[in-house]
């Protein structure tokens, strides 16, 4: 290697080392400094100990408790909504400085910062950060601001309408009853008409809800889970905090529309729902006599009040499709059976009459999973008005041992539904009438080329 080449290599290596050790770190620091300057505030959410907002409406102080929960301290002690507090903190943390509009801060009046619309103080373990927020900027999603101890007037990306209008109601806990739905093992729903008691059996993904009263039967799993989710998510629209106002309103409400007992761990949590008899547009929720009375939407109160029919398993045949060995079909004066043999379905047990397996699998699944949409009566008397003395169709499912799995009888249609009876539930119900159209005719089921007494070439 020549001396010239060696000199060039050493020079290039030196230049690269200089760039790596000096220029790159300098550029990184410059970029970090610029990014920091663009941040309106600089703190971690987990470091915040308290949050104070001061405006013409008064002062709001929210503090973090040792266990990590949030409590409103001023104007009075209330449980805070952690999601609302953390969302406000994130709004501040994500806010950017668009530009500096006044370096000296000599004309604060022009930006509404002499008497700020809102002053926000964040107390941290390392100290405090305070912002003064003034008038909206030239765009609706901008706001003028100043940092405590700095003269600069800043144009920020904060939205004035969302930031300046915060009240105690925005920060207080609106969830009516606190519980973890995954830990609930018992649920009781008492109404003036009936009381339904449910128990969760098993653990984890294999757990199932069972109805223990007023009858013992399987529960509608999605319906129960949906109810628990709605109860956990129930939020107040407003509160009656004053004891005298609360007592006066409670006296007008009468008995609860529904009362829930939610058993979580070793604790029973009570929730009572009331419909205001004088105002049909108002409903209330109560968890304890010492707690505020919560105003809730009347539609929500109605939706939460589930009875036995809504919560029970509404399948007219209580079986799984893979247990069905034979399905007897009666319709339009025709009666035939389909039997599951291996991967085939045989019509009337004839090996030469194989049905369309895909179609049969889907139909059998629909039959055993057919659910009642409405209950007509729990104690059937005369079946004639429902078209059930001379049924439109009848479906009977048996297992591999010939044991009856279930039976469905379908009657006439009315108001878009068909009357039906099922072996899994006592009473007369209404179901979707699609099932009647899905019942195949015997000849339609025979797969191509497998008709009885025909060979593969179709010749008898």
Sine and cosine of phi, psi and omega as CSV:
sin_phi,cos_phi,sin_psi,cos_psi,sin_omega,cos_omega
0.00,0.00,0.76,-0.65,-0.03,-1.00
-0.96,0.28,0.33,-0.94,0.01,-1.00
-0.89,0.45,-0.58,0.82,-0.01,-1.00
-0.90,0.44,-0.69,0.72,0.01,-1.00
-0.91,0.42,-0.68,0.73,0.01,-1.00
-0.88,0.48,-0.65,0.76,0.00,-1.00
-0.89,0.46,-0.67,0.74,0.00,-1.00
-0.91,0.42,-0.64,0.77,0.02,-1.00
-0.90,0.43,-0.68,0.73,0.00,-1.00
-0.90,0.43,-0.65,0.76,0.01,-1.00
-0.89,0.45,-0.70,0.71,0.00,-1.00
-0.90,0.45,-0.67,0.75,0.02,-1.00
-0.90,0.43,-0.65,0.76,0.02,-1.00
-0.90,0.43,-0.67,0.74,0.03,-1.00
-0.89,0.46,-0.68,0.73,0.02,-1.00
-0.89,0.46,-0.66,0.75,0.01,-1.00
-0.90,0.43,-0.63,0.77,0.02,-1.00
-0.89,0.45,-0.71,0.70,0.01,-1.00
-0.88,0.48,-0.68,0.74,-0.04,-1.00
-0.92,0.38,-0.67,0.74,-0.10,-0.99
-1.00,0.04,-0.44,0.90,-0.11,-0.99
-0.90,-0.43,-0.85,0.53,-0.14,-0.99
-0.94,0.35,-0.72,0.70,-0.04,-1.00
-0.88,0.47,-0.77,0.63,0.05,-1.00
-0.86,0.51,-0.62,0.79,0.01,-1.00
-0.89,0.45,-0.69,0.72,0.02,-1.00
-0.91,0.42,-0.63,0.78,0.04,-1.00
-0.89,0.46,-0.69,0.72,0.01,-1.00
-0.90,0.45,-0.62,0.78,0.02,-1.00
-0.90,0.43,-0.69,0.72,0.01,-1.00
-0.90,0.43,-0.67,0.74,0.03,-1.00
-0.90,0.44,-0.63,0.78,0.01,-1.00
-0.91,0.43,-0.66,0.75,0.02,-1.00
-0.91,0.41,-0.65,0.76,0.02,-1.00
-0.90,0.44,-0.65,0.76,0.01,-1.00
-0.90,0.43,-0.61,0.79,0.01,-1.00
-0.91,0.41,-0.52,0.86,-0.01,-1.00
-0.98,0.22,-0.33,0.94,0.05,-1.00
-0.96,0.27,0.72,-0.70,0.04,-1.00
-0.95,0.31,-0.66,0.75,0.05,-1.00
-0.75,-0.67,0.31,-0.95,-0.01,-1.00
-0.67,-0.74,0.99,-0.10,0.06,-1.00
-0.35,-0.94,0.28,-0.96,0.10,-1.00
-0.99,-0.14,0.63,-0.77,-0.02,-1.00
-0.83,0.55,-0.62,0.78,-0.04,-1.00
-0.93,0.36,-0.29,0.96,-0.01,-1.00
-1.00,0.05,-0.17,0.99,-0.07,-1.00
-0.96,0.29,0.80,-0.60,0.02,-1.00
-0.99,-0.17,-0.55,0.83,0.04,-1.00
-0.38,-0.92,0.28,-0.96,-0.05,-1.00
-0.68,-0.74,0.80,-0.60,-0.01,-1.00
-0.80,-0.60,0.77,-0.64,0.04,-1.00
-0.88,-0.47,0.78,-0.62,0.03,-1.00
-0.84,-0.54,0.77,-0.63,0.02,-1.00
-0.51,-0.86,-0.02,-1.00,0.03,-1.00
-0.89,0.46,-0.41,0.91,0.00,-1.00
-0.97,0.24,-0.23,0.97,0.00,-1.00
0.77,-0.64,-0.31,-0.95,-0.07,-1.00
-0.86,-0.51,0.69,-0.72,0.07,-1.00
-0.85,-0.52,0.80,-0.60,0.07,-1.00
-0.82,-0.57,0.77,-0.63,0.02,-1.00
-0.84,-0.55,0.78,-0.62,-0.06,-1.00
-0.84,-0.54,0.51,-0.86,0.06,-1.00
-1.00,0.04,0.77,-0.64,0.01,-1.00
-0.99,0.15,0.28,-0.96,0.01,-1.00
-0.83,0.55,-0.50,0.87,-0.01,-1.00
-1.00,0.09,0.06,1.00,0.06,-1.00
1.00,-0.10,-0.17,0.98,0.02,-1.00
-0.98,0.21,0.27,-0.96,-0.02,-1.00
-0.93,-0.36,0.62,-0.78,0.02,-1.00
-0.74,-0.67,0.71,-0.70,0.13,-0.99
-0.98,0.21,0.83,-0.55,-0.01,-1.00
-1.00,-0.08,-0.69,0.72,0.01,-1.00
-0.81,-0.58,0.55,-0.83,0.08,1.00
-0.96,0.26,-0.28,0.96,0.11,-0.99
-0.45,-0.89,0.32,-0.95,-0.09,-1.00
-0.97,0.25,0.85,-0.53,0.01,-1.00
-0.57,-0.82,0.42,-0.91,0.11,-0.99
-0.95,0.31,0.73,-0.68,-0.01,-1.00
-1.00,-0.10,0.40,-0.92,0.08,-1.00
-1.00,0.05,0.95,-0.32,-0.05,-1.00
-0.84,0.54,-0.59,0.81,-0.02,-1.00
-0.91,0.42,-0.65,0.76,-0.01,-1.00
-0.92,0.38,-0.66,0.75,0.01,-1.00
-0.91,0.42,-0.75,0.66,-0.05,-1.00
-0.92,0.39,-0.54,0.84,0.05,-1.00
-0.91,0.41,-0.64,0.77,0.03,-1.00
-0.91,0.41,-0.67,0.75,0.02,-1.00
-0.89,0.45,-0.65,0.76,0.00,-1.00
-0.92,0.39,-0.56,0.83,0.06,-1.00
-0.86,0.51,-0.69,0.72,0.04,-1.00
-0.92,0.40,-0.68,0.74,-0.05,-1.00
-0.91,0.41,-0.53,0.85,-0.04,-1.00
-1.00,0.04,-0.20,0.98,-0.02,-1.00
-0.91,0.41,0.60,-0.80,-0.01,-1.00
-0.89,-0.46,0.39,-0.92,0.14,-0.99
-1.00,-0.04,0.92,-0.39,-0.01,-1.00
-0.94,0.33,-0.69,0.72,0.04,-1.00
-0.20,-0.98,0.28,-0.96,0.10,-0.99
-1.00,-0.03,0.85,-0.53,-0.06,-1.00
-0.99,-0.14,-0.29,0.96,0.02,-1.00
-0.44,-0.90,0.94,-0.34,-0.04,-1.00
-0.93,0.36,-0.59,0.81,-0.13,-0.99
-1.00,-0.04,-0.35,0.94,-0.06,-1.00
0.93,0.37,0.49,0.87,-0.05,-1.00
-0.97,0.24,-0.44,0.90,-0.06,-1.00
-0.86,-0.51,0.95,0.33,-0.05,-1.00
-0.95,0.31,-0.44,0.90,-0.06,-1.00
-0.88,0.47,-0.59,0.81,-0.04,-1.00
-0.91,0.41,-0.32,0.95,-0.05,-1.00
-0.92,-0.39,0.17,0.99,0.03,-1.00
0.94,0.34,0.48,0.88,-0.10,-1.00
-0.94,-0.34,0.04,1.00,0.12,-0.99
-0.94,0.34,-0.76,0.65,0.14,-0.99
-0.87,-0.50,1.00,0.02,-0.13,-0.99
-0.84,0.54,0.55,-0.84,0.10,-1.00
-0.89,0.45,-0.57,0.82,-0.02,-1.00
-0.44,-0.90,0.70,-0.72,0.13,-0.99
-0.90,-0.43,0.81,-0.59,-0.04,-1.00
-0.90,-0.43,0.83,-0.56,0.04,-1.00
-0.90,-0.44,0.79,-0.61,0.03,-1.00
-0.93,-0.36,0.89,-0.46,0.03,-1.00
-1.00,-0.09,0.81,-0.58,-0.01,-1.00
-0.88,-0.47,0.22,-0.98,0.07,-1.00
-0.89,0.45,-0.49,0.87,-0.04,-1.00
-1.00,-0.01,-0.03,1.00,-0.03,-1.00
0.59,-0.81,-0.53,-0.85,-0.04,-1.00
-0.66,-0.75,0.48,-0.88,0.12,-0.99
-0.80,-0.59,0.75,-0.66,-0.05,-1.00
-0.81,-0.59,0.68,-0.73,0.03,-1.00
-0.87,-0.50,0.65,-0.76,0.15,-0.99
-0.94,-0.34,0.84,-0.54,-0.06,-1.00
-0.94,-0.34,0.77,-0.64,-0.08,-1.00
-0.93,-0.36,-0.75,-0.67,-0.08,-1.00
-0.98,0.21,0.33,-0.94,0.15,-0.99
-0.90,0.44,0.52,-0.86,0.02,-1.00
-0.99,0.13,-0.25,-0.97,-0.03,-1.00
-0.91,0.42,-0.41,0.91,0.07,-1.00
-0.94,-0.34,0.41,-0.91,-0.05,-1.00
-0.91,0.42,-0.42,0.91,-0.04,-1.00
-0.99,-0.17,0.47,0.88,0.03,-1.00
-0.77,-0.64,0.38,-0.92,-0.07,-1.00
-0.47,-0.88,0.66,-0.75,0.07,-1.00
-0.99,0.15,0.60,-0.80,-0.06,-1.00
-0.49,-0.87,0.32,-0.95,0.12,-0.99
-0.69,-0.72,0.60,-0.80,0.14,-0.99
-1.00,0.03,0.61,-0.79,0.05,-1.00
-0.85,0.52,0.76,-0.65,0.05,-1.00
1.00,0.08,0.04,1.00,0.02,-1.00
-0.79,-0.62,0.70,-0.72,-0.08,-1.00
-0.98,0.17,-0.26,0.97,-0.14,-0.99
-0.91,0.40,0.68,-0.74,0.15,-0.99
-1.00,-0.09,0.81,-0.59,-0.12,-0.99
-0.92,-0.40,0.61,-0.79,0.19,-0.98
-0.99,-0.13,0.86,-0.51,-0.12,-0.99
-0.91,-0.41,0.21,-0.98,0.03,-1.00
-1.00,0.00,0.20,0.98,0.07,-1.00
-0.93,0.36,0.63,-0.78,0.06,-1.00
-1.00,-0.01,0.87,-0.49,-0.09,-1.00
-0.87,0.50,-0.69,0.72,-0.06,-1.00
-0.87,0.49,-0.61,0.79,-0.04,-1.00
-0.99,0.14,-0.51,0.86,-0.13,-0.99
-1.00,0.01,-0.66,0.75,-0.16,-0.99
-0.99,0.13,-0.21,0.98,-0.12,-0.99
-0.98,-0.21,0.23,0.97,-0.04,-1.00
-0.91,0.41,0.68,-0.74,0.01,-1.00
-0.76,-0.64,0.06,-1.00,0.05,-1.00
-0.85,0.52,-0.61,0.79,-0.03,-1.00
-0.89,0.46,-0.51,0.86,0.02,-1.00
-0.93,0.37,-0.53,0.85,-0.11,-0.99
-0.99,-0.15,-0.28,0.96,-0.05,-1.00
-0.98,0.22,0.40,-0.92,-0.01,-1.00
-0.93,0.37,0.83,-0.56,-0.02,-1.00
-0.97,-0.22,-0.23,0.97,0.04,-1.00
-0.92,0.40,0.82,-0.58,-0.15,-0.99
-0.95,0.32,-0.72,0.69,-0.03,-1.00
-0.76,-0.65,0.78,-0.63,-0.07,-1.00
-1.00,-0.06,0.86,-0.51,0.12,-0.99
-0.26,-0.96,0.25,-0.97,0.05,-1.00
-0.96,-0.28,0.93,-0.36,-0.12,-0.99
-0.87,0.49,-0.45,0.90,-0.01,-1.00
-0.95,0.31,-0.32,0.95,-0.02,-1.00
-0.99,-0.17,0.00,1.00,0.01,-1.00
-0.97,0.24,0.76,-0.65,-0.02,-1.00
-0.89,-0.45,-0.28,0.96,0.05,-1.00
-0.62,-0.78,0.52,-0.86,0.01,-1.00
-0.56,-0.83,0.80,-0.60,0.06,-1.00
-0.85,-0.52,0.74,-0.68,0.02,-1.00
-0.84,-0.54,0.91,-0.41,-0.03,-1.00
-0.93,-0.38,0.82,-0.58,0.09,-1.00
-0.83,-0.55,0.17,-0.99,0.04,-1.00
-0.87,0.49,-0.29,0.96,-0.09,-1.00
-0.98,-0.21,-0.51,0.86,-0.06,-1.00
-0.29,-0.96,0.27,-0.96,0.09,-1.00
-0.80,-0.60,0.81,-0.58,-0.01,-1.00
-0.92,-0.40,0.78,-0.63,0.01,-1.00
-0.89,-0.46,0.78,-0.63,0.00,-1.00
-0.84,-0.55,0.60,-0.80,0.07,-1.00
-0.83,-0.55,0.59,-0.80,0.10,-0.99
-0.99,-0.11,0.81,-0.59,0.00,-1.00
-0.93,-0.38,0.64,-0.77,-0.03,-1.00
1.00,0.03,-0.02,-1.00,-0.06,-1.00
-0.72,-0.70,0.45,-0.89,0.10,-1.00
0.89,0.46,-0.63,-0.78,-0.06,-1.00
-0.92,0.39,-0.37,0.93,-0.06,-1.00
-1.00,-0.02,0.02,1.00,-0.02,-1.00
-0.95,0.32,0.53,-0.85,0.01,-1.00
-0.65,-0.76,0.55,-0.84,0.06,-1.00
-1.00,0.00,0.68,-0.74,0.05,-1.00
-0.82,-0.58,0.62,-0.79,0.11,-0.99
-1.00,0.03,0.80,-0.60,-0.02,-1.00
-0.97,-0.23,-0.41,0.91,0.00,-1.00
-0.46,-0.89,0.56,-0.83,0.13,0.99
-0.98,0.18,-0.14,0.99,0.12,-0.99
-0.72,-0.69,0.38,-0.93,0.09,-1.00
-1.00,-0.07,0.90,-0.43,-0.02,-1.00
-0.35,-0.94,0.22,-0.98,0.04,-1.00
-0.94,0.34,0.54,-0.84,0.02,-1.00
-0.99,-0.10,0.36,-0.93,0.13,-0.99
-0.98,0.18,0.98,-0.21,-0.14,-0.99
-0.85,0.53,-0.76,0.65,0.03,-1.00
-0.88,0.48,-0.58,0.81,-0.02,-1.00
-0.92,0.40,-0.68,0.73,0.00,-1.00
-0.92,0.39,-0.70,0.72,0.02,-1.00
-0.88,0.47,-0.63,0.77,0.03,-1.00
-0.90,0.43,-0.64,0.77,0.03,-1.00
-0.90,0.44,-0.71,0.70,0.02,-1.00
-0.89,0.46,-0.64,0.77,0.04,-1.00
-0.89,0.46,-0.69,0.72,-0.01,-1.00
-0.91,0.41,-0.62,0.78,0.04,-1.00
-0.91,0.41,-0.68,0.74,0.00,-1.00
-0.91,0.42,-0.54,0.84,-0.08,-1.00
-1.00,-0.06,0.00,1.00,-0.04,-1.00
-0.87,0.50,0.82,-0.57,-0.04,-1.00
-0.84,-0.54,0.56,-0.83,0.03,-1.00
-0.99,0.14,0.61,-0.79,0.10,-1.00
-1.00,0.04,-0.49,0.87,0.03,-1.00
-0.34,-0.94,0.14,-0.99,-0.09,-1.00
-0.72,-0.69,0.58,-0.81,0.22,-0.98
-0.97,-0.23,0.99,-0.16,-0.06,-1.00
-1.00,0.00,-0.59,0.81,-0.06,-1.00
-0.90,0.43,0.82,-0.57,-0.06,-1.00
-0.84,0.55,-0.62,0.79,-0.02,-1.00
-0.94,0.34,-0.69,0.72,0.05,-1.00
-0.90,0.44,-0.65,0.76,0.00,-1.00
-0.88,0.47,-0.73,0.69,-0.03,-1.00
-0.90,0.43,-0.65,0.76,0.00,-1.00
-0.90,0.43,-0.68,0.73,0.00,-1.00
-0.93,0.37,-0.67,0.74,-0.02,-1.00
-0.86,0.50,-0.58,0.81,-0.02,-1.00
-0.91,0.41,-0.39,0.92,-0.02,-1.00
-1.00,0.00,-0.18,0.98,-0.16,-0.99
-1.00,0.05,-0.39,0.92,-0.02,-1.00
0.96,0.27,-0.47,-0.88,-0.05,-1.00
-0.97,0.23,0.43,-0.90,-0.01,-1.00
-0.89,0.46,0.60,-0.80,0.13,-0.99
-0.93,0.37,-0.56,0.83,0.06,-1.00
-0.30,-0.95,0.56,-0.83,0.07,-1.00
-0.80,-0.60,0.77,-0.64,-0.01,-1.00
-0.94,-0.34,0.71,-0.70,0.17,-0.99
-0.91,-0.42,0.92,-0.38,-0.09,-1.00
-0.96,-0.29,0.92,-0.39,-0.05,-1.00
-0.99,-0.12,0.92,-0.38,-0.01,-1.00
-0.83,-0.56,0.89,-0.46,-0.06,-1.00
0.90,0.44,-0.89,-0.46,0.05,-1.00
-0.95,-0.32,0.23,0.97,-0.12,-0.99
-0.90,-0.43,0.68,-0.73,0.15,-0.99
-0.98,-0.21,0.83,-0.56,0.05,-1.00
-0.94,-0.34,0.77,-0.64,-0.06,-1.00
-0.97,-0.23,0.60,-0.80,0.07,-1.00
-0.60,-0.80,0.84,-0.54,0.04,-1.00
-0.90,-0.44,0.68,-0.73,0.01,-1.00
-0.93,-0.38,0.69,-0.73,-0.03,-1.00
-0.80,-0.60,0.64,-0.77,0.15,-0.99
-0.98,-0.21,0.79,-0.61,0.00,-1.00
-0.95,0.31,0.90,-0.43,-0.05,-1.00
-0.93,0.36,-0.33,0.94,-0.03,-1.00
-1.00,-0.07,-0.29,0.96,-0.05,-1.00
-0.63,-0.77,0.98,-0.21,-0.06,-1.00
-0.93,0.36,-0.18,0.98,0.01,-1.00
-1.00,-0.05,0.11,0.99,-0.05,-1.00
-0.78,-0.62,0.66,-0.75,0.10,-0.99
-0.65,-0.76,0.41,-0.91,-0.09,-1.00
-0.73,-0.68,0.43,-0.90,0.06,-1.00
-0.80,-0.60,0.62,-0.78,0.00,-1.00
-0.72,-0.69,0.71,-0.70,0.05,-1.00
-0.95,-0.32,-0.50,0.86,0.03,-1.00
-0.31,-0.95,0.42,-0.91,-0.07,-1.00
-0.90,0.43,-0.43,0.90,-0.01,-1.00
-1.00,0.02,-0.13,0.99,0.00,-1.00
-1.00,-0.03,0.37,-0.93,0.04,-1.00
-0.88,0.48,0.46,-0.89,0.13,-0.99
-1.00,0.09,0.80,-0.60,-0.13,-0.99
-0.98,-0.19,0.77,-0.64,0.11,-0.99
-0.99,0.12,0.79,-0.61,0.00,-1.00
-0.77,-0.64,0.21,-0.98,0.01,-1.00
-0.95,0.32,0.73,-0.68,0.02,-1.00
-0.84,0.54,-0.60,0.80,0.01,-1.00
-0.89,0.45,-0.59,0.81,0.02,-1.00
-0.91,0.41,-0.70,0.72,0.02,-1.00
-0.87,0.49,-0.63,0.77,0.00,-1.00
-0.93,0.37,-0.68,0.73,-0.02,-1.00
-0.91,0.41,-0.54,0.84,-0.03,-1.00
-0.97,0.25,-0.37,0.93,-0.06,-1.00
-0.99,0.15,1.00,0.00,-0.04,-1.00
-0.99,-0.14,0.69,-0.73,0.06,-1.00
-0.98,-0.18,-0.09,-1.00,-0.05,-1.00
-0.85,0.53,-0.72,0.69,-0.07,-1.00
-0.88,0.47,-0.67,0.74,-0.02,-1.00
-0.91,0.41,-0.55,0.83,-0.12,-0.99
-1.00,-0.04,-0.31,0.95,-0.05,-1.00
-0.99,0.12,0.33,-0.94,0.13,-0.99
-0.92,0.40,0.85,-0.53,-0.13,-0.99
-0.98,-0.19,0.27,0.96,0.08,-1.00
-0.93,0.37,0.74,-0.67,-0.01,-1.00
-0.97,0.23,-0.36,0.93,0.15,-0.99
-0.85,-0.53,0.86,-0.52,-0.05,-1.00
-1.00,0.01,0.97,0.22,0.00,-1.00
-0.41,-0.91,0.30,-0.95,0.09,-1.00
-0.99,-0.13,0.52,-0.85,-0.06,-1.00
-0.83,0.56,-0.60,0.80,-0.07,-1.00
-0.95,0.32,-0.17,0.99,0.06,-1.00
-1.00,0.07,-0.24,0.97,-0.06,-1.00
-0.98,0.21,0.88,-0.47,0.08,-1.00
-1.00,-0.06,-0.70,0.71,-0.04,-1.00
-0.73,-0.69,0.67,-0.74,0.09,-1.00
-0.83,-0.55,0.86,-0.50,0.05,-1.00
-1.00,-0.07,0.77,-0.64,-0.08,-1.00
-0.87,-0.49,0.81,-0.59,0.05,-1.00
-0.81,-0.58,0.85,-0.52,0.03,-1.00
-0.29,-0.96,0.63,-0.77,0.06,-1.00
0.80,0.60,0.65,0.76,0.04,-1.00
0.97,0.25,0.04,1.00,-0.01,-1.00
-0.95,-0.30,0.66,-0.75,0.05,-1.00
-0.73,-0.69,0.77,-0.63,0.06,-1.00
-0.43,-0.90,0.16,-0.99,0.00,-1.00
-0.78,-0.63,0.40,-0.92,0.14,-0.99
-0.81,-0.59,0.73,-0.69,-0.08,-1.00
-0.83,-0.56,0.69,-0.72,-0.04,-1.00
-1.00,0.06,0.88,-0.47,0.03,-1.00
-0.79,-0.61,0.96,-0.28,-0.07,-1.00
0.91,0.42,-0.84,-0.53,0.05,-1.00
-0.99,-0.15,0.10,0.99,-0.07,-1.00
-0.94,-0.33,0.38,-0.93,0.18,-0.98
-0.91,-0.42,0.84,-0.54,-0.03,-1.00
-0.98,-0.22,0.74,-0.68,0.04,-1.00
-0.99,0.14,0.84,-0.55,-0.02,-1.00
0.81,0.59,0.50,0.87,0.08,-1.00
0.95,0.30,0.16,0.99,-0.06,-1.00
-1.00,0.07,0.90,-0.44,0.00,-1.00
-0.86,0.50,-0.38,0.92,0.01,-1.00
-1.00,0.05,-0.06,1.00,-0.03,-1.00
-0.88,-0.48,0.96,0.27,0.00,-1.00
-1.00,0.08,0.76,-0.65,-0.01,-1.00
-0.99,0.10,0.23,-0.97,0.09,-1.00
-0.92,0.40,0.96,-0.27,-0.14,-0.99
-0.88,0.48,-0.67,0.74,-0.03,-1.00
-0.89,0.46,-0.69,0.72,0.01,-1.00
-0.91,0.42,-0.67,0.74,-0.01,-1.00
-0.92,0.40,-0.68,0.74,0.02,-1.00
-0.86,0.52,-0.67,0.74,-0.01,-1.00
-0.92,0.38,-0.67,0.75,-0.03,-1.00
-0.92,0.40,-0.70,0.71,0.02,-1.00
-0.88,0.47,-0.64,0.77,0.04,-1.00
-0.88,0.48,-0.66,0.75,0.02,-1.00
-0.91,0.42,-0.64,0.77,-0.04,-1.00
-0.90,0.45,-0.78,0.62,-0.09,-1.00
-0.96,0.26,-0.29,0.96,0.02,-1.00
-0.97,-0.23,0.13,0.99,0.02,-1.00
-0.89,0.46,0.80,-0.61,-0.05,-1.00
-0.92,-0.40,0.53,-0.85,0.10,-1.00
-0.95,0.30,0.68,-0.74,0.04,-1.00
-1.00,-0.05,-0.56,0.83,-0.01,-1.00
-0.60,-0.80,0.44,-0.90,0.14,-0.99
-0.98,-0.22,0.74,-0.67,0.00,-1.00
-1.00,-0.08,-0.77,0.64,0.05,-1.00
-0.38,-0.93,0.60,-0.80,0.03,-1.00
-0.99,0.13,-0.39,0.92,-0.05,-1.00
-0.85,-0.52,1.00,0.01,-0.03,-1.00
-0.89,0.45,0.68,-0.73,0.11,-0.99
-0.93,-0.36,-0.97,-0.24,0.04,-1.00
-0.98,0.22,0.86,-0.52,-0.04,-1.00
-1.00,0.09,-0.22,0.97,-0.11,-0.99
-0.87,0.50,-0.67,0.74,-0.04,-1.00
-0.87,0.49,-0.32,0.95,-0.05,-1.00
-0.98,-0.20,0.04,1.00,-0.01,-1.00
0.95,0.32,0.45,0.89,-0.07,-1.00
-0.97,-0.24,-0.10,0.99,0.10,-0.99
-0.98,0.22,-0.58,0.81,0.13,-0.99
-0.85,-0.53,0.99,0.14,-0.17,-0.99
-0.87,0.49,0.50,-0.87,0.13,-0.99
-0.93,0.35,-0.58,0.81,0.01,-1.00
-0.38,-0.93,0.41,-0.91,0.05,-1.00
-0.63,-0.78,0.70,-0.72,-0.02,-1.00
-0.78,-0.62,0.80,-0.60,-0.06,-1.00
-0.80,-0.60,0.83,-0.56,-0.03,-1.00
-0.93,-0.38,0.71,-0.71,0.06,-1.00
-0.78,-0.63,0.32,-0.95,-0.02,-1.00
-0.99,-0.11,-0.17,-0.99,-0.08,-1.00
-0.90,0.43,-0.42,0.91,0.02,-1.00
-1.00,-0.04,0.07,1.00,-0.01,-1.00
0.99,0.11,0.11,0.99,-0.01,-1.00
-0.98,0.21,0.65,-0.76,-0.01,-1.00
-0.91,0.41,0.84,-0.54,0.10,-1.00
-1.00,-0.02,-0.56,0.83,0.01,-1.00
0.14,-0.99,0.22,-0.97,-0.07,-1.00
-0.58,-0.81,0.67,-0.74,0.06,-1.00
-0.81,-0.58,0.75,-0.66,0.09,-1.00
-0.89,-0.45,0.78,-0.62,-0.05,-1.00
-0.91,-0.40,0.74,-0.67,-0.04,-1.00
-0.94,-0.34,-0.54,-0.84,-0.08,-1.00
-0.98,0.21,0.24,-0.97,0.00,-1.00
-0.98,-0.20,0.54,-0.84,0.04,-1.00
-0.42,-0.91,0.76,-0.65,0.03,-1.00
0.80,0.60,0.69,0.72,0.10,-0.99
0.98,0.19,0.12,0.99,0.03,-1.00
-0.73,-0.68,0.35,-0.94,0.01,-1.00
-0.93,-0.37,0.65,-0.76,0.08,-1.00
-0.95,0.31,0.57,-0.82,-0.07,-1.00
-0.44,-0.90,0.42,-0.91,0.20,-0.98
-0.81,-0.59,0.57,-0.82,0.04,-1.00
-0.70,-0.72,0.47,-0.88,-0.07,-1.00
-0.95,0.32,-0.33,0.95,-0.06,-1.00
-0.99,0.14,-0.29,0.96,-0.02,-1.00
-0.64,-0.77,0.67,-0.74,0.04,-1.00
-0.99,0.13,0.74,-0.67,0.04,-1.00
0.74,-0.67,-0.02,-1.00,0.08,-1.00
-0.92,-0.40,0.71,-0.71,-0.09,-1.00
-0.76,-0.65,0.08,-1.00,0.14,-0.99
-0.85,-0.53,0.65,-0.76,-0.02,-1.00
-0.79,-0.61,0.23,-0.97,0.10,-1.00
-0.92,0.39,0.72,-0.70,-0.10,-0.99
-0.98,0.21,-0.06,1.00,-0.01,-1.00
-0.82,0.57,-0.54,0.84,-0.05,-1.00
-0.86,0.51,-0.54,0.84,0.00,-1.00
-0.92,0.40,-0.63,0.78,0.01,-1.00
-0.96,0.29,-0.40,0.91,-0.04,-1.00
-0.99,0.12,-0.28,0.96,0.00,-1.00
-0.91,0.42,0.89,-0.46,-0.10,-1.00
-0.98,0.18,0.47,-0.88,0.16,-0.99
-0.98,0.18,0.46,-0.89,-0.10,-1.00
-0.82,0.57,-0.75,0.66,-0.07,-1.00
-0.92,0.38,-0.47,0.88,-0.01,-1.00
-0.94,0.34,-0.36,0.93,-0.07,-1.00
-0.99,0.15,-0.38,0.93,-0.09,-1.00
-0.92,0.38,0.85,-0.53,-0.01,-1.00
-0.92,0.39,0.48,-0.88,-0.02,-1.00
-0.84,0.55,0.77,-0.63,0.07,-1.00
0.99,0.12,0.08,1.00,-0.01,-1.00
-0.82,-0.57,0.38,0.93,0.01,-1.00
-0.90,0.43,0.59,-0.81,0.01,-1.00
-0.78,0.63,0.66,-0.75,0.08,-1.00
0.93,0.38,0.30,0.95,0.12,-0.99
-0.87,-0.49,0.53,-0.85,0.11,-0.99
-1.00,-0.03,-0.11,-0.99,-0.03,-1.00
-0.91,0.40,-0.43,0.90,-0.02,-1.00
-1.00,0.07,0.00,1.00,0.05,-1.00
0.99,0.11,0.06,1.00,-0.01,-1.00
-1.00,-0.06,0.72,-0.70,-0.01,-1.00
-0.94,0.33,0.00,0.00,0.00,0.00
